[in-house]
Amino acid sequence: MASKAVAGEPVAQRKPHGGWCLWLPLLAVLASGAIYALLYWPLPEPLLDSRYARALIDRDGRLLGASIAADEQWRFEPLEEVPPRFAEALLAFEDRRFTRHSGIDPVAIVRATRDNLRARRVVSGGSTLTMQLARQVAGHSERTLGAKLYEAWLALRIERRYSKDEILALYASHAPFGGNVVGLPAASWRYFDRPPEELSWAEAAVLAVLPNSPGLMHPGRNRDALKAKRDRLLTRLHQKGLLSELDYRLALAEPLPAAPRPLPRAAPHLLATLSSRHPEQARFHTSLDRDVQTAVVAIAAREGRRLTRSGIQDLSVLVIDHRTLTVIAYVGNHGGGDPHRDGAAVDVIQRPRSNGSLLKPFLYALMLQEGLLVPSTLVPDVPTNFAGYAPENFDRQHRGAVAASTALARSLNVPAVHMLREYGVERFHDQLQSLGKTSLFRPADDYGLALILGGSESTLWELAGMYANLAAVARDGERHRYRMPTLLVDTSSTAAAAYGPIDQGAAWLTLQALTDVVRPEQERAWQQFQSTQTVAWKTGTSFGLRDGWAIGSNGRYTVGVWTGNAIGEGVPALTGTTAAAPVMFEVFSLLGPTRWLEPPLGALKTVRVCQADGYLAAGDCPSRPEWAPRRSHFERVSPYYRQVHVDARGARVHAGCEAPAAMHGRAVFVLPPTMEYFWRLQRPDYQSLPSWREDCLASLADYTDDKPLDLIYPQEGARVLLPVDLDGYLGRFLLRAVHRDPAATVHWHLGGSYLGATRHFHVQEVSLEPGWHRLVLVDDLGRQQTRWFQVLAR
């Protein structure tokens, strides 16, 4: 009985088991740990691993173009911050308690349960914006209880990790907006052609209701339902005091968007170039101006169609604001004509092409800078052969001599080669690199003198950049640092900025010479254009007529144009003057006139030069003032003014035939015979040396070193390549000489053979064998000229 009594003893009187007291704290710790683990379970990194379309943005945030994402969705780079209007509209429509819940809203769940029970079907899910973001992260399409629980758990973790603003931005950037339009940035551009920041209240309301029902955005269907949802949301926003009465009524009156708009294609070649260079970047914020870009694209398309009729298929345009060295328009290739033609997809702005004569202004500027010439200094323009290299002017004519500035304005090749030979190829090669020319991949000797005439390749990008820097230093002087233009707003090029080898005075004088470019006489419209604004411009044409260039600067902009065929095919009608220059002037006309650069008087000085040859005045030559760069040291005295002695009747005399007291000194402008011959053809008023008095001729050799006789061709050391005729024999070779005295007789000796005598026109046609030959010319007074040259057989 005793044992039963113990067994039946009341529970309250039993002794507690000590083991449970030990386990309860442990269970609490485990429960807390489980909750902590569930809330802080690692999230995916990145949270949404999406593929983004590439977008090209102008300097004001306007869309220039885009390429669709790899998954065929129009999904732009995520927002960093949601615009206030869209944020207010979205929260008012989707999640009014967004800022007060922690990812799960019990109030919304209770309300959704009540509504679903009343309707006896699912009419509301009670999901918060965070849960909808979680659904995107999870990739769920079903609406099961398990999926809901997982999304709720994920939402709690997202709220722990991200701020409310970040969650809102992530949701808005990845929400569906109908069709393959994903995210607020893409929807804003596709439906309204503006960035999200510029949406009106009505537009923001339309986009706020779409993620909940993306199927409403369908042209021709659901318009009434979409409008009703938008208007109810606008009413709610009005009741909250976010819209005034007037704004509310205006918003209700706004029409709904139509079908998604095609995105602009203002710079497709640039977008492709940037995408290939920056494969990880989805958004390119550029310095382009969409209004200017669109207008230049239209010019390029129109002019491109015109050029296509002449066989010129491709055209590129680059516009740089040289005040800031930023690119404001970029047409990698025109969009007119056949878009499927060979080369249509090539961004020619970035492709090296033969640069023709576009480097001539920089040689001119460097020689001004270093005191080798002033603008009026004469440069030879005669038939020339430099160790087998015989440059020709484009018009196949020679002028004897020409002022350096005129040679630049007319783009004469022979004077340019003479200038480069004097300056030095290697020296010029190095200076070009310091000016920004990066495409010189060979040693200077490989280019030789042809470097100045298109023997190297350049891109329109670097050439236009070099010209823009020239204009910038002409304006700003020492404040300017040479650098390539900026295209991407978030990319600074100032780290590469440095002083250039051309200072303000030389740059301004070079641009002044380029304002005097001779337009073709038939292009009278260009002369009229010149009166509206000052443009310093230069054209270039490559060997084989494969590339036509034109680059110019006014007081603010530099415009570069390339024309040709991207596949490299030459075209007989292609020159920089006829193909590229009209396009350049069209663009300048679009940009409008600007004030020309003021003379930088502090960077210039005045030197006194002879009027006829542009060298420092010496003796009694008629002189005039000439501008030169202040830091230059031009010390070259005139070599063409000579002091000669004449008698009382003006005949030339010397001490062997006239008493010194009876002689009169006279300063006479005299060119060497070859230069004089071609100079006289252009200037019939040219006065040569006075004729010798008859009694002075016999003793000329004792009293003067006159050399009136010269060979035009061949030059000393020339290598002459003779073709082989159809009969297998070498072709004949033309020898040509000049004499200052038109009545002189010239005797020709080749090797040991006498070829004969000539008078007035000194030309001999001969047959020659390969090898070295010695030619001797002697006039009737015994004065002679000797020339060695080499004949090569093809």
C-alpha positions in Angstrom: 0.0 0.0 0.0 2.8 2.3 0.8 4.2 2.0 -2.7 0.9 2.7 -4.3 0.5 5.8 -2.1 3.8 7.0 -3.5 2.8 6.3 -7.0 -0.5 8.0 -6.6 1.0 11.1 -5.0 -0.3 14.4 -6.4 1.8 15.9 -9.2 2.3 19.1 -7.4 4.1 17.3 -4.7 6.5 15.5 -7.1 10.1 16.7 -7.4 11.0 18.3 -10.8 13.4 16.6 -13.2 16.6 18.7 -13.4 17.4 17.7 -17.1 14.7 19.9 -18.7 16.0 23.0 -17.0 19.4 22.4 -18.6 17.9 21.9 -22.1 15.6 24.9 -22.3 18.4 27.5 -22.7 20.2 25.3 -25.2 17.0 25.0 -27.2 16.5 28.8 -27.1 20.1 29.3 -28.3 19.5 26.8 -31.2 16.2 28.5 -32.1 17.9 31.9 -32.1 20.7 30.5 -34.2 18.3 29.0 -36.7 16.4 32.3 -37.0 19.7 34.2 -37.4 21.0 31.7 -40.0 17.7 32.0 -41.9 17.8 35.8 -41.9 21.5 36.1 -42.7 21.8 33.3 -45.1 24.1 34.5 -47.9 22.3 36.2 -50.8 23.4 35.7 -54.5 26.2 38.0 -55.6 25.2 39.9 -57.5 21.6 39.8 -56.4 20.3 39.9 -60.0 22.8 38.5 -62.5 21.2 40.0 -65.6 22.5 40.9 -69.0 22.1 44.5 -70.0 21.6 46.3 -73.3 24.4 48.7 -74.2 23.2 52.3 -74.2 24.9 55.4 -75.7 24.0 58.6 -73.9 24.7 62.2 -74.9 26.1 64.9 -72.7 22.6 65.9 -71.5 21.6 62.4 -70.6 19.6 61.8 -73.8 19.7 58.4 -75.6 21.7 58.2 -78.8 21.4 54.5 -79.4 21.3 51.1 -77.9 21.9 47.5 -78.7 19.7 44.8 -77.2 21.0 42.5 -74.4 22.2 39.0 -75.2 19.0 37.5 -73.9 17.0 39.6 -76.4 15.6 41.9 -73.7 15.7 45.7 -73.6 17.1 46.0 -70.1 19.4 48.9 -69.4 22.0 49.3 -66.7 20.3 49.5 -63.2 19.3 52.8 -61.7 21.3 54.2 -58.8 18.4 56.2 -57.6 14.7 56.0 -58.5 13.3 59.4 -59.7 10.9 60.9 -57.1 7.8 60.9 -59.3 8.0 57.3 -60.3 8.9 56.3 -56.7 5.8 58.0 -55.3 3.5 56.5 -58.1 4.9 53.0 -57.6 4.6 53.0 -53.8 1.1 54.5 -54.0 0.1 51.7 -56.4 2.1 48.7 -55.2 3.2 49.0 -51.6 2.0 51.9 -49.5 3.6 50.6 -46.3 7.0 49.9 -48.0 9.0 52.1 -45.7 7.4 50.6 -42.6 7.7 46.8 -43.1 10.7 44.6 -43.0 10.0 42.8 -46.3 6.7 41.1 -45.3 3.6 43.2 -44.6 1.2 41.4 -42.2 -1.5 43.9 -42.9 -1.3 43.3 -46.7 -1.4 39.5 -46.1 -4.5 39.8 -44.0 -6.2 42.1 -46.5 -5.2 39.7 -49.4 -6.6 36.7 -47.5 -9.8 38.5 -46.9 -10.2 39.6 -50.6 -9.3 36.1 -51.8 -11.9 34.4 -49.5 -14.6 36.9 -50.6 -13.8 36.3 -54.3 -13.3 32.6 -53.8 -10.2 32.9 -56.0 -6.8 34.5 -55.9 -7.3 38.2 -56.6 -4.4 39.5 -54.4 -1.1 38.0 -53.3 -0.3 40.4 -50.6 3.3 40.7 -51.9 5.4 43.6 -51.0 7.8 45.2 -53.4 10.6 43.4 -51.7 8.8 40.1 -52.2 8.3 40.9 -55.9 12.0 41.7 -56.1 12.6 38.3 -54.3 10.5 36.6 -57.0 12.8 38.1 -59.7 15.8 36.9 -57.8 14.4 33.4 -57.3 13.2 33.2 -60.9 9.8 31.9 -59.9 6.9 31.9 -62.3 4.4 29.7 -60.3 2.3 31.2 -57.4 2.4 28.2 -55.0 2.4 28.4 -51.2 6.0 27.0 -51.2 7.2 29.6 -53.6 5.5 32.3 -51.5 7.2 31.1 -48.4 10.6 31.1 -50.1 10.0 34.6 -51.5 9.1 35.8 -48.0 12.2 34.3 -46.5 14.3 35.8 -49.4 12.6 39.2 -48.8 13.6 39.3 -45.2 17.2 38.6 -46.1 17.1 41.3 -48.8 15.8 43.8 -46.3 18.6 42.9 -43.9 21.2 43.5 -46.6 19.9 46.5 -48.6 18.5 49.9 -47.8 15.0 50.8 -48.9 16.3 53.1 -51.6 18.5 50.3 -53.0 15.6 47.8 -53.0 13.4 50.3 -54.8 16.1 50.9 -57.4 16.7 47.2 -57.9 13.1 46.5 -58.3 12.5 49.4 -60.7 15.5 48.4 -62.8 14.4 44.8 -63.3 10.6 44.9 -63.3 8.7 43.8 -66.5 7.1 46.6 -68.5 5.5 44.7 -71.4 7.0 42.6 -74.2 10.7 42.4 -73.9 11.0 45.8 -72.2 12.5 45.3 -68.7 13.3 47.9 -66.2 12.3 51.6 -65.8 15.2 53.0 -67.9 14.3 50.9 -71.0 10.6 51.5 -70.5 11.0 55.3 -70.2 13.0 55.4 -73.4 10.8 52.9 -75.3 7.5 54.4 -74.4 8.3 58.1 -74.0 11.7 58.8 -75.5 13.1 60.4 -72.4 15.1 59.5 -69.4 13.2 58.4 -66.2 14.1 61.7 -64.5 12.0 63.7 -67.0 8.8 61.6 -66.9 5.6 63.6 -66.2 3.2 62.5 -63.5 0.9 60.8 -66.1 3.9 59.0 -67.6 5.2 57.9 -64.3 1.7 56.6 -63.3 1.5 54.5 -66.6 4.8 52.9 -65.9 4.0 52.4 -62.2 1.0 50.2 -63.0 2.6 48.2 -65.8 4.8 45.8 -63.7 1.6 44.5 -62.0 -0.1 44.0 -65.4 2.6 44.2 -68.2 0.1 42.8 -70.7 -1.8 46.0 -70.6 0.8 47.7 -72.8 -0.4 46.4 -76.1 -1.3 48.7 -79.0 -5.0 48.4 -79.9 -5.9 46.4 -76.8 -6.5 47.0 -73.1 -6.3 50.8 -73.6 -9.4 51.5 -71.5 -8.1 49.2 -68.7 -4.7 50.8 -68.7 -6.2 54.3 -68.7 -8.5 53.5 -65.9 -5.7 52.1 -63.7 -3.5 55.2 -64.5 -6.3 57.6 -63.7 -7.1 55.9 -60.4 -3.5 56.1 -59.4 -3.4 59.8 -60.4 -6.4 60.4 -58.3 -4.7 58.8 -55.3 -1.6 60.9 -55.9 -3.8 64.0 -56.1 -5.5 63.1 -52.9 -2.1 62.8 -51.2 -1.4 66.3 -52.2 1.4 65.5 -54.7 -0.4 67.0 -57.6 -2.1 70.4 -57.7 -5.6 70.6 -59.2 -4.3 72.0 -62.5 -1.5 69.3 -62.7 -4.0 66.6 -61.9 -6.4 67.7 -64.7 -3.5 68.1 -67.2 -2.2 64.6 -66.2 -5.7 63.0 -66.8 -5.7 64.7 -70.3 -2.4 63.2 -71.4 -2.7 60.5 -74.0 -1.5 57.0 -73.4 1.7 55.9 -75.1 1.4 54.0 -78.4 3.5 50.9 -79.2 7.0 50.9 -78.0 9.1 53.3 -80.0 12.1 52.2 -81.9 15.2 53.4 -80.1 17.3 56.1 -81.8 20.3 55.0 -84.0 22.2 58.3 -84.0 25.7 56.8 -83.6 25.7 53.0 -84.3 29.3 52.8 -85.3 30.4 54.6 -82.2 28.3 52.3 -80.0 29.9 49.2 -81.7 33.4 50.6 -81.3 32.9 51.4 -77.6 31.3 48.0 -76.9 34.2 46.2 -78.4 36.7 48.3 -76.4 34.8 48.1 -73.2 33.0 44.7 -73.2 32.1 44.9 -69.5 30.5 48.3 -69.8 26.8 48.7 -70.5 26.3 52.5 -70.5 28.5 55.0 -72.3 28.0 58.6 -71.2 29.5 60.6 -74.0 30.2 64.3 -74.8 28.1 64.2 -77.9 25.2 66.6 -78.4 22.2 64.7 -79.7 20.8 67.7 -81.7 24.1 68.3 -83.5 24.7 64.5 -83.9 21.3 64.0 -85.5 21.7 66.9 -87.9 25.2 65.8 -88.9 24.0 62.2 -89.4 21.3 63.7 -91.8 24.0 65.6 -93.7 26.2 62.5 -94.0 23.3 60.4 -95.2 22.4 63.0 -97.9 25.9 63.6 -99.0 26.7 59.9 -98.8 23.9 59.1 -101.3 25.3 61.8 -103.6 28.8 60.5 -103.4 27.6 56.9 -104.0 26.6 57.9 -107.6 30.3 58.6 -108.2 31.4 55.3 -106.8 32.3 56.7 -103.4 30.6 54.4 -100.9 31.7 55.6 -97.4 31.9 58.8 -95.5 32.8 59.7 -91.9 32.4 63.0 -90.0 33.9 64.1 -86.7 33.1 67.4 -84.9 35.2 68.6 -82.0 34.6 71.6 -79.8 38.3 72.8 -79.6 37.5 75.1 -76.6 37.1 72.0 -74.4 38.5 69.3 -76.8 35.3 67.4 -76.5 33.6 65.5 -79.4 30.1 66.7 -80.1 29.3 64.7 -83.2 30.6 61.3 -84.4 29.5 59.6 -87.6 31.6 56.5 -88.1 30.1 55.9 -91.5 27.1 57.4 -93.3 23.7 55.7 -93.2 22.5 56.6 -96.7 22.3 54.2 -99.6 22.6 50.4 -99.3 23.1 49.5 -95.6 24.4 46.1 -96.6 27.2 47.3 -98.9 30.7 46.1 -98.2 32.2 48.3 -95.5 29.0 49.9 -94.3 29.5 48.6 -90.8 33.1 49.8 -90.6 33.8 52.7 -88.2 36.3 54.5 -90.5 37.0 57.2 -87.9 39.1 54.6 -86.1 40.7 53.0 -89.2 44.1 54.1 -90.3 44.1 55.4 -93.9 46.7 57.2 -96.0 46.6 60.7 -94.8 47.5 62.5 -98.1 48.9 65.9 -97.5 47.2 66.6 -94.1 50.5 66.8 -92.3 51.8 69.8 -94.2 50.4 72.4 -91.8 52.3 70.8 -88.9 55.6 70.9 -90.8 54.9 74.6 -91.7 54.1 75.4 -88.1 57.3 73.7 -86.8 59.5 75.5 -89.3 57.9 78.8 -88.3 58.4 77.9 -84.6 62.1 77.0 -85.1 63.0 80.1 -87.2 63.5 78.3 -90.5 61.1 80.5 -92.4 58.4 83.2 -92.1 55.1 83.0 -94.1 56.5 84.8 -97.2 59.8 82.9 -97.4 60.2 81.5 -100.9 60.5 77.7 -101.3 61.6 76.0 -104.5 58.9 74.6 -106.8 60.8 73.1 -109.7 61.1 69.5 -111.1 63.1 67.7 -108.4 64.5 64.2 -107.9 65.7 63.2 -104.4 67.7 60.0 -104.8 65.1 58.5 -107.1 62.0 60.2 -105.4 60.5 62.7 -107.7 57.4 64.4 -106.2 54.8 66.1 -108.4 52.3 68.8 -107.7 48.7 67.7 -108.1 48.2 70.0 -111.1 51.5 68.7 -112.7 52.8 72.3 -112.9 55.7 74.2 -111.4 56.0 77.8 -110.3 59.7 78.1 -109.8 59.4 79.4 -106.3 56.4 80.1 -104.0 55.9 81.7 -100.6 55.7 79.0 -97.9 52.2 80.2 -96.8 51.0 80.0 -100.5 52.6 76.6 -100.9 50.5 75.4 -97.8 47.3 77.1 -99.0 47.6 75.5 -102.4 48.9 72.2 -101.0 51.8 72.1 -103.4 53.8 68.9 -103.0 57.2 69.8 -104.4 57.7 72.8 -102.0 56.5 70.6 -99.1 59.1 68.0 -99.9 61.8 70.7 -100.1 60.7 71.9 -96.7 60.8 68.4 -95.1 64.2 67.8 -96.6 65.5 70.9 -94.9 63.7 70.3 -91.6 64.7 66.6 -91.5 62.5 63.5 -91.7 63.6 62.0 -88.4 63.0 65.3 -86.6 59.6 65.7 -88.1 58.7 62.0 -87.3 59.5 62.6 -83.6 57.6 65.9 -83.5 54.5 64.3 -85.1 54.4 61.7 -82.3 54.6 64.5 -79.7 51.6 66.1 -81.5 49.5 63.0 -81.0 50.1 60.9 -84.1 50.2 57.4 -82.8 50.1 55.5 -86.1 53.7 55.9 -87.0 54.8 52.3 -86.5 57.9 52.4 -88.7 61.2 54.2 -88.3 61.6 57.6 -89.9 63.9 56.3 -92.7 61.2 53.9 -93.9 58.9 56.7 -94.6 61.4 59.1 -96.1 60.4 62.3 -97.7 57.1 60.7 -98.8 56.0 61.2 -95.1 54.8 64.6 -96.0 52.7 63.5 -99.0 50.7 60.6 -97.6 53.5 58.1 -97.0 52.0 57.3 -93.6 48.6 56.3 -92.4 46.4 58.1 -89.8 42.9 57.9 -88.4 40.4 60.6 -88.7 40.3 60.5 -84.9 43.9 61.5 -84.4 44.2 63.9 -87.4 41.1 65.9 -86.3 42.5 65.8 -82.8 45.8 67.3 -84.0 44.0 70.1 -85.9 41.8 70.8 -82.9 44.9 71.1 -80.7 46.4 73.5 -83.2 43.3 75.7 -83.0 43.2 75.4 -79.2 46.8 76.5 -78.7 46.3 79.3 -81.2 43.5 80.6 -79.0 44.8 79.7 -75.5 48.6 79.8 -75.8 50.5 78.4 -72.8 47.2 77.6 -71.0 46.6 74.8 -73.5 48.0 71.3 -73.0 48.1 69.0 -76.0 45.9 65.9 -75.6 43.5 63.8 -77.7 39.8 64.8 -77.6 37.5 63.5 -74.9 34.6 61.4 -75.9 33.5 59.6 -72.7 32.4 62.0 -70.0 33.7 59.8 -67.2 37.1 59.3 -68.9 39.6 62.1 -68.3 42.5 62.6 -70.7 44.2 65.4 -68.7 46.7 62.9 -67.4 48.2 62.7 -70.9 48.2 66.4 -71.4 51.5 68.1 -72.0 53.0 71.2 -73.7 53.3 70.7 -77.4 56.2 71.6 -79.7 54.1 74.3 -81.5 53.5 77.6 -79.6 50.7 80.1 -80.0 52.3 82.4 -82.5 53.2 79.6 -84.9 49.8 77.9 -84.5 48.0 81.1 -85.3 50.1 82.0 -88.3 49.5 78.4 -89.6 45.8 78.8 -89.3 45.9 82.2 -91.0 47.7 80.5 -94.0 44.9 77.9 -94.1 42.2 80.5 -94.2 43.6 81.5 -97.6 43.1 78.0 -99.1 42.4 78.5 -102.9 39.0 77.1 -103.7 38.4 75.7 -107.2 37.2 78.5 -109.5 34.1 76.5 -110.4 33.0 76.3 -106.8 31.9 79.9 -106.5 29.5 79.0 -103.7 32.5 78.3 -101.4 33.7 81.9 -102.0 30.3 83.1 -100.9 30.5 80.8 -97.9 33.9 82.2 -97.0 32.3 85.6 -96.5 30.0 84.4 -93.8 32.7 83.0 -91.5 36.4 82.3 -91.4 37.5 78.7 -91.6 41.1 77.5 -91.7 40.9 74.2 -93.7 43.0 71.7 -95.5 42.3 68.9 -97.8 44.1 65.7 -98.6 44.0 63.0 -101.3 45.8 59.7 -101.0 47.8 58.1 -103.8 45.6 56.0 -106.0 42.6 58.3 -105.2 41.5 56.0 -102.4 41.0 58.6 -99.6 39.6 62.1 -99.7 40.0 64.2 -96.6 39.0 67.7 -95.4 39.7 69.1 -91.9 39.0 72.7 -90.9 38.5 74.9 -87.8 36.6 78.0 -87.1 36.6 80.0 -83.9 35.1 77.2 -81.9 34.8 73.9 -83.8 37.1 71.5 -85.7 35.3 69.4 -88.4 37.0 66.4 -90.0 35.6 64.5 -93.0 36.9 61.4 -94.7 35.4 60.0 -97.9 36.3 56.9 -99.9 35.6 53.2 -99.9 36.2 51.3 -96.7 37.4 48.3 -98.8 40.2 50.4 -100.2 39.0 50.7 -103.8 40.2 53.9 -105.6 37.7 56.2 -107.5 38.7 58.5 -110.3 36.4 61.2 -109.0 37.7 61.1 -105.5 39.7 64.0 -104.1 39.5 65.8 -100.8 38.5 69.0 -102.5 35.6 67.7 -104.5 34.3 64.9 -102.2 35.1 65.8 -98.6 35.3 69.6 -98.5 31.6 70.2 -99.5 30.5 67.9 -96.6 32.8 69.8 -94.2 31.3 73.2 -95.2 27.8 71.8 -94.9 28.6 70.9 -91.3 30.1 74.3 -90.6 27.0 75.9 -92.0 25.0 73.8 -89.6 27.1 74.8 -86.6 26.8 78.5 -87.5 29.4 81.3 -87.7 31.7 82.0 -84.8 34.1 84.8 -84.2 37.6 84.1 -85.6 40.6 83.8 -83.3 42.2 87.2 -82.4 45.9 87.7 -83.3 47.9 86.7 -80.2 50.0 89.9 -80.3 52.0 88.8 -77.2 53.1 85.6 -79.1 54.2 87.4 -82.3 56.9 89.7 -83.3 57.7 91.7 -86.4 60.7 91.1 -88.7 61.7 93.1 -91.8 61.9 91.0 -94.9 62.6 91.6 -98.6 59.3 91.9 -100.5 60.1 89.5 -103.2 61.5 86.5 -101.3 60.5 86.8 -97.6 64.1 86.6 -96.3 65.7 89.1 -93.9 66.3 92.4 -95.7 69.9 92.8 -96.9 71.4 95.6 -98.9 68.9 97.8 -100.8 66.1 95.3 -101.3 62.5 96.7 -101.0 61.3 95.5 -97.6 58.2 95.2 -95.5 57.3 94.0 -92.0 56.3 90.3 -91.5 54.9 88.5 -88.5 56.9 85.7 -86.9 56.5 83.7 -83.7 58.0 85.6 -80.8 60.2 82.8 -79.7 61.6 82.0 -83.2 65.0 83.1 -84.3 64.7 83.8 -88.0 68.1 84.9 -89.2 68.2 83.9 -92.8 69.4 86.8 -95.0 68.0 87.0 -98.6 70.0 84.7 -101.0 68.1 86.0 -104.0 68.9 89.7 -103.9 72.3 90.4 -105.5 74.3 93.6 -105.8 75.3 94.0 -109.5 77.2 96.8 -111.2 75.8 98.6 -114.3 77.0 101.5 -116.4 75.2 104.7 -117.1 73.0 103.0 -119.7 72.0 100.1 -117.4 74.2 97.5 -119.0 75.9 95.1 -116.7 79.7 95.6 -116.3 82.6 94.4 -114.2 86.0 95.8 -113.2 87.7 94.3 -116.2 85.7 96.3 -118.7 84.6 99.5 -116.8 86.3 101.9 -114.4 85.0 101.5 -110.8 84.2 105.1 -110.6 81.8 104.8 -113.6 79.9 101.8 -112.2 76.7 102.0 -110.3 75.5 99.5 -107.8 72.0 98.0 -107.9 70.1 95.4 -105.8 68.4 93.0 -108.1 66.1 90.1 -107.3 67.6 87.1 -109.1 66.5 83.4 -108.9 68.7 80.5 -110.0 68.2 79.6 -113.6 65.7 76.7 -113.1 63.6 78.5 -110.6 63.7 81.6 -112.8 62.6 79.7 -115.9 59.4 78.5 -114.2 58.9 81.7 -112.2 58.9 83.7 -115.5 56.2 81.5 -116.9 53.9 82.5 -114.0 55.1 86.1 -113.8 55.8 87.7 -117.2 56.7 91.0 -115.5 59.8 89.4 -113.9 62.9 91.4 -114.6 66.1 89.2 -114.7 69.7 90.4 -114.5 70.7 93.2 -116.9 72.5 91.9 -120.0 76.3 92.2 -120.0 77.8 94.9 -122.1 79.4 93.4 -125.2 83.0 94.3 -124.3 82.7 92.6 -120.9 81.9 89.1 -122.2 85.4 88.1 -123.1 86.7 88.3 -119.5 83.6 87.1 -117.6 85.3 84.1 -116.1 87.9 86.3 -114.4 85.4 88.7 -112.8 82.2 86.8 -112.0 81.0 83.4 -110.9 77.7 83.6 -112.8 76.0 80.3 -113.4 73.3 81.0 -115.9 73.1 77.4 -117.1 71.2 74.6 -115.3 69.8 71.2 -115.8 66.1 70.7 -115.0 66.3 67.0 -115.6 68.0 64.8 -114.5 68.9 66.0 -111.1 72.3 65.3 -109.6 72.5 61.6 -108.6 69.0 60.9 -110.0 68.1 57.3 -110.7 66.1 57.1 -113.9 63.9 54.1 -114.6 63.6 53.4 -118.3 60.7 51.3 -119.6 61.3 48.5 -122.1 59.4 49.1 -125.4 57.4 46.4 -127.1 60.3 45.6 -129.4 62.5 44.8 -126.3 64.6 47.9 -126.5 64.9 50.5 -123.7 62.8 53.5 -124.1 64.3 56.9 -124.9 65.1 59.5 -122.2 64.5 63.3 -122.3 67.2 65.7 -121.1 66.1 69.2 -120.3 68.1 72.4 -119.5 67.6 76.1 -119.1 69.7 79.1 -119.7 69.1 82.6 -118.3 70.0 84.1 -121.7 67.2 83.2 -124.2 69.6 83.6 -127.1 72.4 81.5 -125.7 73.6 78.3 -127.4 74.1 75.2 -125.3 76.4 72.3 -126.3 75.6 68.8 -125.0 78.2 66.2 -124.1 77.2 62.8 -122.8 80.1 60.7 -121.7 82.6 61.0 -124.6 79.9 61.8 -127.2 78.8 65.1 -128.5 75.0 65.2 -128.7 74.7 68.5 -130.5 73.7 72.1 -129.7 70.4 73.8 -128.8 69.1 77.3 -128.7 66.0 78.8 -127.1 64.6 75.4 -126.1 67.2 73.2 -124.6 66.0 69.6 -124.8 67.7 66.4 -126.0 66.1 62.9 -126.4 68.6 60.1 -126.0 68.9 56.3 -125.8 70.9 55.2 -122.8 72.2 51.9 -121.5 71.8 51.0 -117.8 74.5 52.4 -115.5 76.0 55.8 -114.5 76.3 58.6 -117.0 78.1 62.0 -117.0 76.4 64.9 -118.8 78.3 68.1 -119.5 76.6 71.3 -120.8 78.7 74.2 -122.1 77.3 77.6 -123.4 78.9 79.7 -126.1 80.9 81.7 -123.5 82.5 78.6 -122.0 80.3 78.4 -118.8 79.4 74.8 -118.1 77.3 72.5 -115.9 78.1 68.9 -115.1 75.6 66.3 -113.9 75.9 62.6 -112.9 72.9 60.3 -113.0 72.1 56.6 -113.1 69.9 54.7 -115.6 67.9 51.7 -114.4 66.2 49.2 -116.5 62.8 47.9 -115.6 
